[in-house]
Amino acid sequence: MKALILSAGQGSRLLPLTAETPKCLLPIGPLNLIEWQLQSLIACGVDEVVVVTGYGSDQVCETLARWQRPDFAIRTVFNPFFNVADNLASCWLARHEMDQDFLIINGDTLFEPDVLKTVLKSPTAPITITIDRKACYDSDDMKVEVDGDRLLAVGKALSAEVTNGESIGMLLFRDNGPALFADMLDQFMHTPEGLKTWYLRVIDRLAKTGAVKAASIEGRAWGEVDFIEDLERARQMVTSWSQHLPASDALALAAGS
């Protein structure tokens, strides 16, 4: 299984913390954000990771190099348009990596391994979007409308009347899903608004064909790190995780030993 992590952005809503440090390298307990993601991927048996970098790319690559090992390959794709484009462009630049079953993970999504395990065990579908549910949703949530396990729509502008979940920023592509996604990415990038579009607009379009299913991870720990207050919640969340970190070579390297 391959994972594609989208980590090109600066994280301007976290300034001044991201003035010189990319969002994905902000410390959260003993590891930084992207290291928590790598640790969870390793725990779930993912052995190949592609990271789309942009802002602070050299710093990110230096961190990733410490996690390389024979059974865990990491490589990067540089997005030179990171300061003017949204994440659809990051996906499009990495479309050559969509040659097998793979995951997409937003670079600001922190999650425990059980989240990923649940998604990987979900019924096979071309595309699986990972969702959670809560009592109410705000304007910044990437809201979803689902009917059973079928995704009907996804977007921040969905009305409260149809919203019954939110996307957590993790998708799984299997069978013909990678080809469907890559082809639709290319179609969007040939439009004037392509650079300024979220990749979930592609998922919303594909949902209309019935190709997208939803996997709920209700009750499992995850969080999005967008604002300063999110960092404190994230640090509290990983407190218990830190007590169970495996004593792997990768973690030893990440700790600088």
N, C-alpha and C positions, 0 to 999 in steps of 0.2 A: 504494500500500500504506500502510495506517495501522498505527501501533504504539501500544499502550496500556502505559504503564510504571506499575507499582504502587509508589509511593514515599511512602505515607502514614505509615509507622511511624517511631518514634524510633530504633530500634536499641539497645534497653536493654542488650543483651549486650556492647555496645561502650563502655559507660560507663567512665570519665568523658568520653571523647572526644565523646559525643553528648549531653552535658548541655545544651549550648546550640547544637549543630550537628546537623541531621538526618543520618542515616547516608549518604544519597545525596550529600551535599555534602562528605564526608570527602575530603581530598586524597590522590590516588594518582599520584605523579609530577607532571607538569605540569598535569594536569587533575584534577577531582574525579570521583567515581564516575559520576554521572549524565551528566557531560560526555563521558566515555569511551563511554557508551551512545549518546549523540546522535551522536558522531563515527562510530561504527560504522554507525548507521542511515543517516546521510548517505552513507557509502561504499557502501552497498548499494542506494541509490536510493529508500529510504523517504522520502516527502515530507510526511507528516502524523503528528504525534505528540500524544497525549493523555496527560498525566501526572496520576495521582491523588495529590493532596497531602494532608497532614494535619499532623503535627508540623513546626513551623518552616515552615509554608506560605509565609509572606512571603519568607523567605530563598530558598526553592526557586524561587518565581516570579521573584524578582530575577535569579537565575542564568539561568533559562530565557529571560528577555527578551533577554539578550545573544546568544542563538542564533537568534532570529527573523530570517527573511529571506524574500524573496518566494517562493522555491521550497522553503521548509522551514517549514511552519506548525506552531506549538506552541500548545496551549491546555491548561487545567487543569480538573480536577474536584476539588472539595474534599470530603474525607470527615470529617465532624464527629465520627464515632464512632471515630476512629483509636486512641484510648487504651483502648477497651473491646471493639473488634471485631477479627476476623481478616480476611484478605485477600479472602474471599468477598464481604464487604460492600463492599469497594472496587470489585470487579468489578461488583457489582449496581448501585452508584451510577453507574457508567459504562455501563450496559447500552444507553443510547440511542446510544452511539457504535458499537455492534456492528451497523452497518447495511451493512457491506461486508466483504470479506476483510480480516483484521487479525491482528496479532501481539499476544500478551501477553508482557511481559518483567518478571520480578521486579526490583524496584528495587535489589536487592543482588547481581545477577548481572553480573559483569564478563566480557566476551567479545571476542575478536578478530573482525574482519569476516568471516573465512572461516567462522566458526560460523554466522552468519546467512545467508551465501550458500548454505551446504549445506542449510539448512532451506528456504529459498525455492525451491531447485531440486528438492526432494523430490517424489515422485509425488503427484499431487493426491488429497487425502482431505478429508472434512469437518473433521477435527481431526488435527493432527500434533503429537505431543509430542517434544521434543528430549531425547535421552538420551546418556549416556556410560557407559562400563564401566570397572571397575577390579577389582583382585584381591579386595577385601573391602569391606564396607559397615558403617557404624556406625549407632547409634540415631538420629542426627540427619539422616541421608541420607533424601531422598525417593525411596524405592526403587521399582523397577518390575519387573513380570513381563511379558515379551513372548514371543510365539510368532512367529518370523520378524519381520515388520514390524508385526504386530498387537499392540496393547497389551491385555493381559488384566487388569491391576490396577496401581494406584499408591497408595503410602502409606508412612508411616514404620514401620508395624507389620508389614510383610510379613516372612515368615520367610526365613531364609537359604536354605532349600531351594528356594524358588521365585524368589528375587531374581536377576535377571541384568542389572541396569543401574540407573541412577539418573536422575531428572529433573533437568535443569540450571536449570529455571525459565524456559523459553521455549516458547511454543506458537503454532501457526499455525492459523487458522480460515479455511476456504475454502468456497465453494458454500453449502450449507445449514448448515455448521458454526456460523457466528455465531448463527443463529436457534436451533439446538439448544442451544447453550451458554446464551444469554440466557434461554430458556424454563426450562431446568433451574435456573439461578441463582435465578429467581423462585420456583420451587417450594421450593428449600432455604430461602430467606429467609422463607418463610411457615411455617417450623417453629421450635420453641423454641430449637434449637441453631444456627440460621442465623448469628447474629452471631459465634459462636465457632468457625466452620468454615473450613478452608482451601478455596480454590476447586478444588484438585485432587481433592477428594471428588466434585465434580461430574464431573470428567473420569473418575474411577474408575467412577462410575455409567454414564456414556455409553460407556465402554469395553465394558461388558457388551452393548451393542447392536451392536458391531462398527464403530462410527463413528470410532474413534481408531487412527491408525497411529503408528509410531515412526520417527524419523529419528536415526541415530547420528552423532555428531560426534567419534568417537574420533580421537585424535591432534591435535586442534585445541585451542588455548589458551582456557581459561575458568576462572573461579573464583567461589565464593560468599563474600561478605564478611559474616560473622556475628560473628566473635570478633577480639580484638586481634591474635592471631597470623595471622589471615587477611589483615590489612592488609599485613603485611610480605611475605607471599607474593605478594599482588597487586602491590605496588610492584616486586618483582623481575620479575614477569611482564611489566609494561608497559615495562620498560627498553628493549627492542628496538623496541616500538611507537613510543615517543617519537621515535625517529630517523627515522620515516617519516610523521609527521603532515603532512597536506596544508596548504599555506599558504592556507587559505580565509578568507574574511571572518568566518565564524563562529568559527573558532579564534582569530583576531586579537581579536575581541570578547571571547571567553572569557578570553583572557589579560589583558584590561583595557587594551589599546592602542587 
